[in-house]
Amino acid sequence: MSNAALAEPDIDKVKAIFLCADDLKVAASILYNAYFDDPLFIDIFQAEKEGYESRLRSAIREELNAFWVAKQPMIGLFDDKRLLAVACLTSPDVAFGAGRYWHWRLKMLLTAGLFGTRQMLEKEERVRSKIPAHHFHMLSFIAVHPDHQHHGLGHKLMGAIDSVLTEDSSSEGVGVYVTLPKCLSFFADGHYDFVEDLEVGHITGQIMFRRKQQA
């Protein structure tokens, strides 16, 4: 691979664009690498049992497909046509939330298993119930390609999320459930406030919420 191919993108030229169907495969790969070592996913999809990688890949793929079908906001950071980072949000319309679609549940049951599917739905319901707002977005996934971390892309993605909130007059802010300790400072720097600890399965994470900034 040439040095040009390995060069870091110019952060000022990176653009935030909503993902299209053709981007989902690359987005799924970025998310898989980001969440492979996440304690919550290790617990939910039983990493100690054979087939963890397959279950996790399938779960992420089905989540992205459900987001696409439901027209939920999925943001990508692009350097020209190269996808570098991804953020997936659920809108304040809670109908998409833990209910999901019957075909999503069926596919998840077949790929992730009953335990994993139930745990994912329970996690979402419990986190939503703790957010100090009535109408809000939830940040379900956020990840930067492993080759391009620590160069400001995460903060640029935060700015894109703020733009989504600004454009939705019904949203009071955005919540997130953080299970990787190293991510806490990232969200704190982004003005996400700690709400409370929440134990899901065998994992304790932190619920955080960023209230929408008024113009």
Secondary structure, DSSP 8 states (H G I E B T S, - for coil): --HHHHS---TTT-EEEE--GGGHHHHHHHHHHHHTT-HHHHHHTTTTSTTHHHHHHHHHHHHHHHHHHTT--EEEEEETTEEEEEEEEE-S-TTSTTT--HHHHHHHHHHTHHHHHHHHHHHHHHHHHHSS-SS-EEEEEEEE-GGG-SSSHHHHHHHHHHHHHHH-TT--EEEEEE--GGGHHHHHHTT-EEEEEEEETTEEEEEEEEE----
